[in-house]
Amino acid sequence: MIAIACVLRVGATQAQDVPGIEICTAEKKMERRTSCLQSNVNFLQGTISRLVTDSGQKIDAANRRIEALETTVAELRKTVAELQEARKKQPQPPVKEGGKDNAKESGK
């Protein structure tokens, strides 16, 4: 008895209406065909609305990421410029010449 109830329940679950595009040309009565077409329109409008919202959110997230990256690049450029300036201001070690000049100076 339980097995029969489970089989009937599974059959009822499979018969549920799944939202999506239906083929409306199979309907003979005009009311049913109109209802089918309206169902298709509602489904498509809902799908488009979800896609518009999702793509808008993705674009906003991408724009925020771009702004963050631009800020990071500007900070890095500033840091590089500061490091280059600091390097230019450091005293350069004297250039050592050949051994003869150094020997004369140490002998004096």
Backbone bond lengths (Angstrom), bond angles and torsions (degrees), N, CA, C in turn:
res aa  C-N    CA-C-N  psi(-1)  N-CA   C-N-CA  omega(-1)  CA-C   N-CA-C  phi
1 M - - - 1.444 - - 1.536 111.20 -
2 I 1.356 116.04 -41.43 1.460 120.28 179.94 1.521 109.84 -66.50
3 A 1.317 117.12 -38.32 1.462 120.71 179.94 1.518 110.68 -62.48
4 I 1.315 117.14 -39.86 1.473 120.34 179.52 1.534 110.05 -65.86
5 A 1.329 116.40 -40.51 1.463 120.31 179.59 1.533 110.23 -64.14
6 C 1.326 117.08 -39.92 1.475 120.66 178.71 1.518 110.82 -64.84
7 V 1.342 116.68 -41.50 1.462 120.60 179.77 1.520 110.05 -65.04
8 L 1.309 117.58 -42.23 1.465 120.96 179.04 1.529 110.55 -65.46
9 R 1.317 117.09 -39.06 1.461 121.30 -179.76 1.541 110.38 -66.00
10 V 1.329 117.66 -41.14 1.464 121.17 178.90 1.524 109.34 -64.75
11 G 1.311 117.70 -40.96 1.458 121.46 178.24 1.515 111.47 -62.26
12 A 1.323 117.50 -38.58 1.456 121.12 178.66 1.527 110.61 -68.87
13 T 1.302 117.53 -35.77 1.456 121.26 179.19 1.517 110.72 -66.03
14 Q 1.303 117.62 -39.14 1.459 120.87 -178.97 1.527 111.64 -70.25
15 A 1.319 118.31 -22.14 1.451 121.69 -177.03 1.525 112.51 -85.28
16 Q 1.332 118.50 -0.66 1.459 120.42 179.84 1.522 110.48 -62.99
17 D 1.329 114.37 147.58 1.460 119.79 178.85 1.521 108.85 -79.65
18 V 1.321 115.91 120.71 1.456 121.85 178.92 1.524 107.00 -97.88
19 P 1.348 116.66 126.68 1.469 117.56 -178.91 1.521 111.04 -62.04
20 G 1.300 115.57 138.99 1.453 120.76 179.40 1.515 109.50 166.72
21 I 1.301 116.11 -173.44 1.457 121.76 179.80 1.526 109.00 -81.07
22 E 1.310 113.84 128.58 1.469 119.71 178.86 1.524 108.73 -109.47
23 I 1.315 115.67 153.64 1.461 120.74 175.94 1.522 106.73 -87.94
24 C 1.310 115.96 110.23 1.461 121.18 -172.41 1.527 113.02 -89.60
25 T 1.306 118.26 -11.24 1.466 120.18 -177.30 1.524 111.86 -70.83
26 A 1.341 117.09 -16.14 1.461 119.76 -179.90 1.527 111.73 -76.26
27 E 1.332 117.10 -17.54 1.461 120.49 -178.89 1.527 109.86 -76.46
28 K 1.338 115.23 133.88 1.464 120.17 -178.61 1.534 111.35 -89.05
29 K 1.333 116.93 -39.77 1.465 120.16 -176.85 1.527 109.68 -82.43
30 M 1.332 114.28 140.46 1.462 119.80 -177.27 1.525 111.90 -63.73
31 E 1.334 118.24 -36.04 1.469 121.14 -179.88 1.522 110.76 -64.01
32 R 1.322 115.51 -43.57 1.475 119.42 179.73 1.519 111.37 -68.14
33 R 1.335 116.32 -37.69 1.466 119.89 178.75 1.534 110.12 -66.40
34 T 1.336 116.15 -42.72 1.467 120.39 177.62 1.518 110.81 -62.59
35 S 1.311 116.52 -42.61 1.462 120.96 178.48 1.527 110.77 -63.35
36 C 1.303 116.41 -40.43 1.468 121.48 178.50 1.523 110.60 -63.47
37 L 1.331 116.41 -45.67 1.463 120.39 179.09 1.530 111.11 -63.75
38 Q 1.341 116.63 -41.02 1.464 120.17 178.31 1.523 110.67 -63.59
39 S 1.312 116.42 -37.74 1.464 120.68 176.50 1.524 110.69 -62.28
40 N 1.332 116.86 -41.95 1.466 121.34 177.28 1.533 110.79 -63.00
41 V 1.336 116.50 -43.04 1.465 120.74 179.47 1.521 109.80 -62.34
42 N 1.327 117.31 -46.10 1.470 121.35 179.49 1.529 111.15 -60.63
43 F 1.319 115.98 -42.40 1.467 119.98 178.89 1.524 110.80 -62.17
44 L 1.339 116.48 -46.85 1.458 120.45 -178.94 1.529 111.76 -64.87
45 Q 1.344 117.18 -40.48 1.465 120.10 178.02 1.523 110.84 -63.31
46 G 1.325 116.93 -42.16 1.465 120.55 177.86 1.524 111.78 -64.12
47 T 1.324 116.17 -41.18 1.463 120.73 178.80 1.524 110.69 -64.31
48 I 1.321 116.74 -44.23 1.464 120.57 179.52 1.528 110.20 -63.63
49 S 1.314 117.43 -42.08 1.471 120.77 178.96 1.525 111.02 -60.55
50 R 1.317 116.81 -44.62 1.477 120.45 178.70 1.527 110.97 -63.20
51 L 1.326 116.49 -42.83 1.465 120.35 -179.37 1.525 111.41 -65.93
52 V 1.338 117.45 -39.24 1.456 121.01 178.08 1.526 109.83 -63.48
53 T 1.326 117.08 -44.97 1.462 121.19 179.25 1.515 110.81 -63.41
54 D 1.322 116.82 -47.04 1.469 120.91 -179.59 1.528 111.47 -62.01
55 S 1.321 116.88 -45.91 1.463 119.12 -178.50 1.521 110.62 -67.58
56 G 1.328 118.11 -36.03 1.461 120.87 176.02 1.514 111.89 -61.78
57 Q 1.331 116.10 -43.05 1.461 120.24 178.21 1.528 111.21 -64.76
58 K 1.322 116.37 -39.68 1.469 119.90 178.87 1.529 110.93 -66.44
59 I 1.319 117.13 -39.63 1.464 120.90 178.88 1.526 109.94 -65.80
60 D 1.339 117.09 -43.40 1.461 120.49 178.06 1.523 111.25 -60.94
61 A 1.331 116.61 -43.80 1.468 120.43 178.97 1.530 110.41 -63.68
62 A 1.324 117.05 -40.67 1.464 120.67 179.26 1.526 110.40 -65.38
63 N 1.327 117.51 -40.59 1.468 120.73 178.42 1.521 111.40 -64.21
64 R 1.336 116.58 -40.65 1.478 119.41 176.81 1.526 110.32 -63.29
65 R 1.304 117.00 -40.54 1.470 121.21 179.53 1.528 110.38 -65.54
66 I 1.318 116.99 -41.36 1.461 121.25 178.51 1.527 110.22 -62.13
67 E 1.330 116.79 -44.24 1.466 120.29 179.01 1.525 110.78 -61.79
68 A 1.322 117.14 -41.53 1.461 120.67 178.87 1.528 110.50 -64.17
69 L 1.312 117.13 -41.60 1.462 120.96 179.11 1.528 111.36 -67.02
70 E 1.333 117.34 -38.94 1.462 120.12 177.38 1.521 110.93 -63.37
71 T 1.336 116.58 -39.58 1.461 120.85 177.16 1.521 110.44 -63.56
72 T 1.322 116.49 -43.61 1.464 120.91 179.15 1.528 111.18 -62.30
73 V 1.330 117.18 -42.64 1.459 121.24 179.12 1.523 110.23 -63.18
74 A 1.326 117.11 -41.97 1.469 120.19 179.24 1.528 110.67 -63.02
75 E 1.331 117.08 -41.78 1.471 120.84 178.08 1.532 110.89 -64.34
76 L 1.315 116.83 -41.38 1.466 120.32 179.31 1.523 111.33 -65.84
77 R 1.322 117.16 -39.81 1.467 120.26 177.81 1.530 110.41 -62.82
78 K 1.326 115.75 -41.44 1.463 120.29 178.63 1.530 110.36 -63.03
79 T 1.325 116.32 -43.97 1.465 120.65 179.40 1.533 111.10 -62.60
80 V 1.317 116.95 -42.97 1.468 121.09 179.25 1.524 109.78 -62.91
81 A 1.323 117.19 -43.01 1.466 120.27 179.66 1.529 110.58 -62.83
82 E 1.335 116.86 -42.16 1.469 120.94 178.47 1.528 110.78 -63.33
83 L 1.318 117.07 -42.27 1.460 120.28 178.60 1.523 111.66 -64.89
84 Q 1.316 117.04 -39.34 1.458 120.24 178.35 1.528 110.81 -65.97
85 E 1.323 117.78 -39.88 1.464 121.27 177.32 1.526 110.63 -65.04
86 A 1.326 116.48 -42.71 1.462 120.16 179.34 1.522 110.54 -63.57
87 R 1.297 116.83 -36.55 1.470 120.97 179.77 1.530 110.59 -67.88
88 K 1.328 116.72 -38.07 1.462 120.52 179.14 1.528 111.04 -67.16
89 K 1.320 116.86 -33.75 1.462 121.21 -177.17 1.525 112.89 -79.95
90 Q 1.318 118.08 -17.19 1.471 120.12 179.39 1.522 109.69 -67.20
91 P 1.351 116.33 139.31 1.468 117.47 177.55 1.523 109.93 -68.29
92 Q 1.306 113.60 137.91 1.461 119.43 179.72 1.526 108.76 -83.47
93 P 1.312 119.49 139.34 1.461 120.83 177.44 1.522 109.46 -64.52
94 P 1.344 117.13 143.86 1.464 119.06 -178.58 1.527 110.59 -64.11
95 V 1.307 114.08 147.20 1.458 120.33 179.52 1.520 107.42 -83.32
96 K 1.313 117.03 125.77 1.473 121.64 179.16 1.515 109.07 -83.86
97 E 1.330 113.83 133.54 1.457 118.77 179.41 1.520 108.90 -94.25
98 G 1.300 116.60 -170.24 1.462 122.53 -177.91 1.524 113.20 -59.80
99 G 1.315 118.93 169.24 1.455 124.97 -174.28 1.518 114.76 -67.24
100 K 1.342 120.72 -27.50 1.465 122.48 -176.02 1.523 111.30 -66.02
101 D 1.313 117.58 -45.44 1.459 120.13 -178.48 1.517 110.59 -64.64
102 N 1.298 117.85 -40.11 1.459 120.95 179.79 1.514 111.42 -66.43
103 A 1.318 118.91 -34.79 1.455 123.01 179.30 1.522 110.87 -69.68
104 K 1.332 117.35 -38.74 1.466 120.96 179.55 1.521 109.92 -65.55
105 E 1.339 117.64 -43.83 1.456 120.71 -178.06 1.510 111.28 -67.48
106 S 1.289 119.14 -37.85 1.463 120.60 179.46 1.513 112.14 -72.53
107 G 1.342 118.08 -24.57 1.446 122.77 179.27 1.495 113.28 -80.15
108 K 1.270 121.33 -19.10 1.442 124.90 -176.87 1.452 112.49 -74.69
